[in-house]
Amino acid sequence: MVQDPSTLGYTPLERPVRAAIVGLGRIYDLNVTAYVDNADVEVVAIVDPSDERRTQRQADWSAAQAFRSVRELAASGLAVDAVELLLPTAMNEEVVTACLESGWHVNLQKPFAEDLASATRMIDAARRCGRQLRVMENYLFYEPLQRLKATVDSGELGPISGYHLKMVASGRGGWDVPGEAYEWRFEQARRGHGVLVFDDGWHKLSTAIWLFGPVAEVRAWIGSTEVIPGVDVDAPSTLVWEHVNGIRGVWDITFAIDMMLRSDYYTNDERWEVTGRRGFARVNRCTGRGIQQPSFEVYLDGEMRSQHALDDDWGSSFRDSGRHWLRWLRTGDGPLWWGAEQAMDVLRFALAAYASSDAGGVGVDPRLL
Ligand SMILES: NC(=O)c1ccc[n+]([C@@H]2O[C@H](COP(=O)([O-])OP(=O)(O)OC[C@H]3O[C@@H](n4cnc5c(N)ncnc54)[C@H](O)[C@@H]3O)[C@@H](O)[C@H]2O)c1
């Protein structure tokens, strides 16, 4: 594995990571799976302003101390090495900066920030404080997507001709999402950064960069559908782009509010399909369980090969992403997936899509933002 340049000089921890989990809402349930029964870590603190959340999560970590804020945690003098930040995106900069300045490494949820200036300030703070800032990307740890990347990289499909991603967001099925978790997302959407393209879309744009490298041009047509008065969802939307290596991708986003979708998590039906000169490879599902057939298939020379024994539970990608981080803190080996600079490229990609759509679908080079 290649070392991230930004992590050079990192000194691995010689003891289990003393971790604080900050933000104990919906996604805590999946992120926490990396911390359970993991000898690399000891959860020493949990933090959330909500009394209800602290009480609920204290049951998972009886030895951890509970705090209302990271300022309160820092003032307590409790020894912490790293924090897991699971916050509404608008809170990221304030809390990330406070954590870095307290001397803690940070594993941050996506999206990194709503604008480049905020993300840049967080990167500067990490450099100034000599601490690691990771923006986790659990999709890179989803086994069917890892198989897709391995198949593309192996060359068996031949030179890649192009690829597409599909996402249908539905309104029925899946786990319960509390109203508060939607409120800040709808607020963010009112600032122009929608739930599908910007918030969830972060992952799809991430996988595009992970699979095929830097993006040279994006063209987008971002639509809007009113769900209830005052609340719009950013679909139908279509994004098209070309990587620096000339490979083109397209992502279509559809909203099907009344469609029942079987899912253990959010109701997103997602697919990735990469076509090469010799054949294609397809990931049939991810977050939801829309297509009930093997999650990864390769078509070559007139034969379809299906993988029946993959860990295709989307929740496992959180466990494995988190374990990778905690192991990384103990060893410093390999890439962070993602380091902050790579997350900056994902943010540029998203913002280029908005810039393109606002200008009527013209081509925008994300590297020039
Ligand atoms: N990787 C993924 O696939 C994925 C999926 C869902 C959510 N997320 C990300 O996870 C993060 C959290 O999302 P969620 O759905 O759990 O949201 P949520 O609203 O359910 O939970 C957020 C929690 O943060 C707490 N909080 C708010 N301000 C805080 C502060 N200053 N300090 C400490 N705690 C604070 C809230 O009280 C709440 O309990 C977001 O960044 C979101 O984009 C990622």
The ligand as a Tripos MOL2 file, in Angstrom:
@<TRIPOS>MOLECULE
LIG
   44    48     1     0     0
SMALL
NO_CHARGES

@<TRIPOS>ATOM
      1 N1        -20.8630    7.2510    5.6980 N.am      1 LIG1
      2 C1        -22.1710    7.2360    5.5190 C.2       1 LIG1
      3 O1        -22.6600    6.5010    4.6970 O.2       1 LIG1
      4 C2        -23.0330    8.1280    6.3610 C.ar      1 LIG1
      5 C3        -24.3810    7.8250    6.5420 C.ar      1 LIG1
      6 C4        -25.1390    8.6690    7.3590 C.ar      1 LIG1
      7 C5        -24.5770    9.7830    7.9350 C.ar      1 LIG1
      8 N2        -23.2650   10.0750    7.6970 N.ar      1 LIG1
      9 C6        -22.6320   11.2780    8.2760 C.3       1 LIG1
     10 O2        -22.5580   11.1140    9.6990 O.3       1 LIG1
     11 C7        -22.7070   12.3740   10.3430 C.3       1 LIG1
     12 C8        -23.8270   12.2920   11.3500 C.3       1 LIG1
     13 O3        -25.0220   11.9400   10.7110 O.3       1 LIG1
     14 P1        -26.2790   11.3330   11.5140 P.3       1 LIG1
     15 O4        -27.2260   10.8930   10.4880 O.co2     1 LIG1
     16 O5        -25.8230   10.4040   12.5610 O.co2     1 LIG1
     17 O6        -26.8370   12.6660   12.2050 O.3       1 LIG1
     18 P2        -27.7200   12.7810   13.5340 P.3       1 LIG1
     19 O7        -28.3880   14.1060   13.4410 O.co2     1 LIG1
     20 O8        -28.5420   11.5530   13.7310 O.co2     1 LIG1
     21 O9        -26.6250   12.7910   14.7010 O.3       1 LIG1
     22 C9        -25.7760   13.8850   14.9460 C.3       1 LIG1
     23 C10       -25.4950   13.9150   16.4520 C.3       1 LIG1
     24 O10       -24.5110   14.9400   16.6920 O.3       1 LIG1
     25 C11       -24.8870   15.6100   17.8920 C.3       1 LIG1
     26 N3        -24.2330   16.9080   17.8960 N.ar      1 LIG1
     27 C12       -24.6150   18.0580   17.2900 C.ar      1 LIG1
     28 N4        -23.7280   19.0390   17.5390 N.ar      1 LIG1
     29 C13       -22.7470   18.4990   18.2980 C.ar      1 LIG1
     30 C14       -21.5490   19.0020   18.8860 C.ar      1 LIG1
     31 N5        -21.1600   20.2830   18.6890 N.pl3     1 LIG1
     32 N6        -20.7780   18.1780   19.6190 N.ar      1 LIG1
     33 C15       -21.1410   16.8760   19.8200 C.ar      1 LIG1
     34 N7        -22.2810   16.3450   19.2860 N.ar      1 LIG1
     35 C16       -23.0730   17.1420   18.5410 C.ar      1 LIG1
     36 C17       -26.4030   15.6500   17.8360 C.3       1 LIG1
     37 O11       -26.9720   15.8700   19.1340 O.3       1 LIG1
     38 C18       -26.7240   14.2610   17.2930 C.3       1 LIG1
     39 O12       -26.8800   13.2970   18.3230 O.3       1 LIG1
     40 C19       -22.9460   13.3700    9.2120 C.3       1 LIG1
     41 O13       -21.6990   13.9480    8.8510 O.3       1 LIG1
     42 C20       -23.4350   12.5320    8.0660 C.3       1 LIG1
     43 O14       -23.1760   13.0860    6.7960 O.3       1 LIG1
     44 C21       -22.4930    9.2620    6.9370 C.ar      1 LIG1
@<TRIPOS>BOND
     1     1     2 1
     2     2     3 2
     3     2     4 1
     4     4     5 ar
     5     4    44 ar
     6     5     6 ar
     7     6     7 ar
     8     7     8 ar
     9     8     9 1
    10     8    44 ar
    11     9    10 1
    12     9    42 1
    13    10    11 1
    14    11    12 1
    15    11    40 1
    16    12    13 1
    17    13    14 1
    18    14    15 2
    19    14    16 1
    20    14    17 1
    21    17    18 1
    22    18    19 2
    23    18    20 1
    24    18    21 1
    25    21    22 1
    26    22    23 1
    27    23    24 1
    28    23    38 1
    29    24    25 1
    30    25    26 1
    31    25    36 1
    32    26    27 ar
    33    26    35 ar
    34    27    28 ar
    35    28    29 ar
    36    29    30 ar
    37    29    35 ar
    38    30    31 1
    39    30    32 ar
    40    32    33 ar
    41    33    34 ar
    42    34    35 ar
    43    36    37 1
    44    36    38 1
    45    38    39 1
    46    40    41 1
    47    40    42 1
    48    42    43 1
@<TRIPOS>SUBSTRUCTURE
     1 LIG1         1 GROUP 0 **** ****
